[in-house]
Amino acid sequence: MASRRDVDDILGLDAALKPVPPPQRQKTVQKTQQRRKGGIARELADLHGDRDQAPVVIQDESKAYRGKKLIDKKPVQRWAWTPFVNSARSDGLVLRHWKKAKVSHKPLEGSEDTKENFASTEPEVEEDSAFAKYNVQIETPQYTDEQYEAHLRNDDWSKEETDYLCQQVKAYYQRWPVIADRYDFQPSEPSQEAEPPDAAATPPKTLKRRSMEDLKQRYYQLSAICMTLQTPVSRMNPSEFSLHETLSKFSAAHETTRKKYAESLLRRSADEIKEEEFLLAELQRIALNYKKLETERQEIRQRLEGPQTSGNTSVAQYSTSPGLQLLFTQLITADRAKKRGRLSLNMGDMIGTPNGAQTPVSGGGPGHRDSISVAAGSAQQKKGSAPQAAAATPTNGPAKQLSPRQAARFGYSTHERLTSGVTFRLDKLLKIRQAKSTIQTQKIAAALAELKVPELLPLPTERACDALERLVGTIVKLLDVRKVLEKEEAELRIAEETQKALEGGPGGQALQAGEEQSEAVDPGEGEEGADGAAATAGGANGEADADGDEDVKMEEASSGAIRPPSSGAGQAGHKRSASVMSSASNKSNKRPRK
Amino acid sequence: MAQSAFTAPQQNEYAGDEVSAIVLDPGYSTVRAGLAGEDVPKSIVPTFYGSTDGKLLFGDNTIHNSYVPNMEIRNPMSETDGIVQDWDTAAKLWEYSITSRLTGEKQRSPATNGLNDMKDEDVEMGIDDVEEQEKPLADSPLLMSEPGWSTVKYREKCIEVAMEDWGTPAFYLARTGVLAAFASGRHSALVVDIGASATSVTPVSEGLVLKKGIQKSPLAGNFISNQIRLMLASTSPPAPLIPHYMVASKSPVDAGAPSNATYKKFDTPPTASFRRLEEERVLTEFKESVVQVWGGPGRLTSHDQNGISNEDKARQMPGRTFEMPDGWNQVYGVERFRCTEGLFDAKAALSDSEHPTPSLSQTLPALIQASLSALDVDIHPVMLSNIVLTGGSSLLVGLSERLTAELQAMYPGPRVRIYAPGQTVERKFASWIGGSILGSLGSFHQMWVSKKEYDEHGPNIVEKRCK
């Protein structure tokens, strides 16, 4: 190494004039050596000052870093560029790949080793590629010429083309889109086809374009028949049988229409898609709403059928005034918690609460009874009407006057006479329907059925029940009147016949004919006759009715009074004759549907 | 490729078994070649070659040299459909692309490789080796790609060249569409390949091309270059298209101002074809940095609901500056959208007497529609949800967004999904990458057409085996 002096010398600088300061290090070395001679521990001596040497950290040598040993005891794994064959190939092509060399292959001497690796001309060919097992071929139906002639003949398909189809299916692994895409059958020379006499007759047919459905149909049919040839249908196991079923059931025409539908589904415009989405959402909404309504109705039904027994047992606690007040507060808090359908009650509504020991039940004694629209399972469970009921007690003077609207809102009603105990409105309705005789009951039922009044009212509100009651009353009246009319007519006929008999001999014939006519009157006409009866009844009731007979004819012309009028003219015809009926039927038709 | 390159595949899921196959993917613009199993082609050689005094010059470094006198630049491929026209040169070019980077000198025993002291008897062996080396591919199977519309003759010629001229032990010919689908990890896809000379739509179903659905059109990279030329010429004053080799020095000028540059002097000026090639380089730069596709919704010429035309919207976007090699520069606003609009809207394409307006059926959406209509209805949804976008020209900014918008407007019902990898390499070399995957698969070994089979059946075997 060149020192600074040398450099200066080379550069021509005056080196001699600048004496190099003597190296300082040697001095310090001497110093430390001197100190050590002093016999004080080095660490302690360093504390005195003159710390030109950093303390040395004492290290365990065994833990110090040592470089990795490059020489491993094991020999390096060798990779060899080995040739191999693939048994999936028929031609025995030898390819080469890198593979871990066999241990036995490795000789010990280095010279031989290199020769093996680089100069070896033909190392033994590896047995087989690990990937040969992925060479999977599919099976196509196999048939002999005789079998083809016996079972598989098809006018549309020559044997040659059928063979070609099977070959294509095998080549493309049953990927039908590809098979249909690449299907290009070229019939061979006619000299070959001339051998079978019938094949020569159909060469122009074979050139026609085959659709994917045609190809599938033929191939599936072929497969199905070949399956039955191998194992008869009766001896197939379930999986084979189901496969056979699906194969033989394939229909090209059906498939074509399906694809047409699929195409139109794909070609929908954006508006159509939007509309469809909208309709689907709507349907979902309706279904949801319907479910909700259904559960609500179910709840109401349950309440009607079996009033809550738990309420009955604990009802005594509400029979006193504080108990009642407690109930009222509970009800109000429950009502406030509800989001919709509040009763809009205030605590101020409690003013009318009786302060005596009188219970609301006894308050209803002198002929007033409260009715709560739906949940009146027990008379004790009263909601807002409780104060009114209490106010109406005779001890408290005259009842508070309510406007009809208020009365309807609170479900407040007055009754002339009350039956004892608790009844369902539905029971009452059942009673209405029953007449004295079974025939009459059936007739009433028939009339109601014709008016499309359901057996069980879905929501038997008071108004609906009233309307039904009125309707049934009218029907009963109608039936009575009809009976009277029939009697009168019969009498009239007898009278006419006796008159004819009195007038002369030929009347005997006419009598017979008249009888036949009367027998031929069908039930429908009988009904119309009843309308006439209603008209006459109207007349009998005191309404001025000079042309009752004309009305009867008009009724006969129109459809009938019981059915709802379909046109204005029909309604005009009804006006007098069946005014009661039609108005009743109109009402009863509307109500229950609400 | 989807997995990170740094995580090794599991032992039981790795299906590769590499036999050092070479994958060759020739195109109109470049030839890609590399070893199967790698993720990028090692050798990318321009298909354009120089020809001077009967000598052929290959490779980027030689053909862009302006001091080679009388060098004519040619391309062995047909400009309309990317099929080889000049087979002799094409074969030489492909051989160059393989031998220049991939197959070096054959590894020999250290005793004979010339690195050690030679004994007299080794000289004869050296001569033997030279004879062996005449076949450049004697060791490696070759997997080559071909366009979907190639003819039987083309395919037979390919195997002939590979087997007889290059002496490959095994050969396979795969379609670019199939390979691009494999590169994206799909066996069924609708491959939209926008290359230099041709745009093609290839439906692939379970690894096989559906031939009836193949569509192609010339609206590709070269078409866009011409559109840019027309656009540059139509500005006032027309932009000077001076390639780099002509400029000796330049100084900065304002936008739109005439350039201030000194030009090189040549004793024998380079040929027109050379200038054209160099101009294309500038245009490529322009394509990469300025040109953009209107991303939709709607076409560039159409209006939205409020009556505002999309052109006005494009005008409001910030422009992009481009500087020509001689210093001339300009900011391009809506013009940069107009260059590419012809791909989607034939009427909006720029045209002059030499370059007529393309027909409506040549546009990208029309191609896809035509391709799908030739297919079975059942696979339409599969195709539409697996659209693979490849090719160098598909890298135009906004192209995949626009294509998605156009297809969704065309097919509102089924799900439309376009697979367009963000990595440039994956998009440019998709078919090569697919070939690399296929060639390194262990189960592919049974597919190769061996030399023995070729000798037995002749070149027509490629029709039977490479479906």
Chai-1 contact restraints between the chains, C-beta under 6 A:
chainA,res_idxA,chainB,res_idxB,connection_type,confidence,min_distance_angstrom,max_distance_angstrom,comment,restraint_id
A,N86,B,H445,contact,1.0,0.0,6.0,A-B,restraint_1
A,N86,B,Q446,contact,1.0,0.0,6.0,A-B,restraint_2
A,A88,B,Q446,contact,1.0,0.0,6.0,A-B,restraint_3
A,R89,B,Q446,contact,1.0,0.0,6.0,A-B,restraint_4
A,D91,B,S450,contact,1.0,0.0,6.0,A-B,restraint_5
A,D91,B,K452,contact,1.0,0.0,6.0,A-B,restraint_6
A,D91,B,E453,contact,1.0,0.0,6.0,A-B,restraint_7
A,L93,B,A170,contact,1.0,0.0,6.0,A-B,restraint_8
A,L93,B,S450,contact,1.0,0.0,6.0,A-B,restraint_9
A,L95,B,V19,contact,1.0,0.0,6.0,A-B,restraint_10
A,H97,B,D17,contact,1.0,0.0,6.0,A-B,restraint_11
A,H97,B,V19,contact,1.0,0.0,6.0,A-B,restraint_12
A,F118,B,S109,contact,1.0,0.0,6.0,A-B,restraint_13
A,A119,B,S109,contact,1.0,0.0,6.0,A-B,restraint_14
A,S129,B,H445,contact,1.0,0.0,6.0,A-B,restraint_15
A,F131,B,G442,contact,1.0,0.0,6.0,A-B,restraint_16
A,F131,B,S443,contact,1.0,0.0,6.0,A-B,restraint_17
A,Y134,B,S443,contact,1.0,0.0,6.0,A-B,restraint_18
A,N135,B,Q446,contact,1.0,0.0,6.0,A-B,restraint_19
A,R175,B,E206,contact,1.0,0.0,6.0,A-B,restraint_20
A,P177,B,S205,contact,1.0,0.0,6.0,A-B,restraint_21
A,P177,B,D376,contact,1.0,0.0,6.0,A-B,restraint_22
A,P177,B,I379,contact,1.0,0.0,6.0,A-B,restraint_23
A,V178,B,S205,contact,1.0,0.0,6.0,A-B,restraint_24
A,V178,B,L208,contact,1.0,0.0,6.0,A-B,restraint_25
A,D181,B,L210,contact,1.0,0.0,6.0,A-B,restraint_26
A,D181,B,K211,contact,1.0,0.0,6.0,A-B,restraint_27
A,D181,B,K212,contact,1.0,0.0,6.0,A-B,restraint_28
A,M212,B,D376,contact,1.0,0.0,6.0,A-B,restraint_29
A,K259,B,V377,contact,1.0,0.0,6.0,A-B,restraint_30
A,A262,B,V377,contact,1.0,0.0,6.0,A-B,restraint_31
A,E263,B,V377,contact,1.0,0.0,6.0,A-B,restraint_32
A,L266,B,H380,contact,1.0,0.0,6.0,A-B,restraint_33
A,L266,B,G413,contact,1.0,0.0,6.0,A-B,restraint_34
A,L266,B,P414,contact,1.0,0.0,6.0,A-B,restraint_35
A,R268,B,G413,contact,1.0,0.0,6.0,A-B,restraint_36
A,A270,B,P412,contact,1.0,0.0,6.0,A-B,restraint_37
A,I273,B,P412,contact,1.0,0.0,6.0,A-B,restraint_38
A,I273,B,G413,contact,1.0,0.0,6.0,A-B,restraint_39
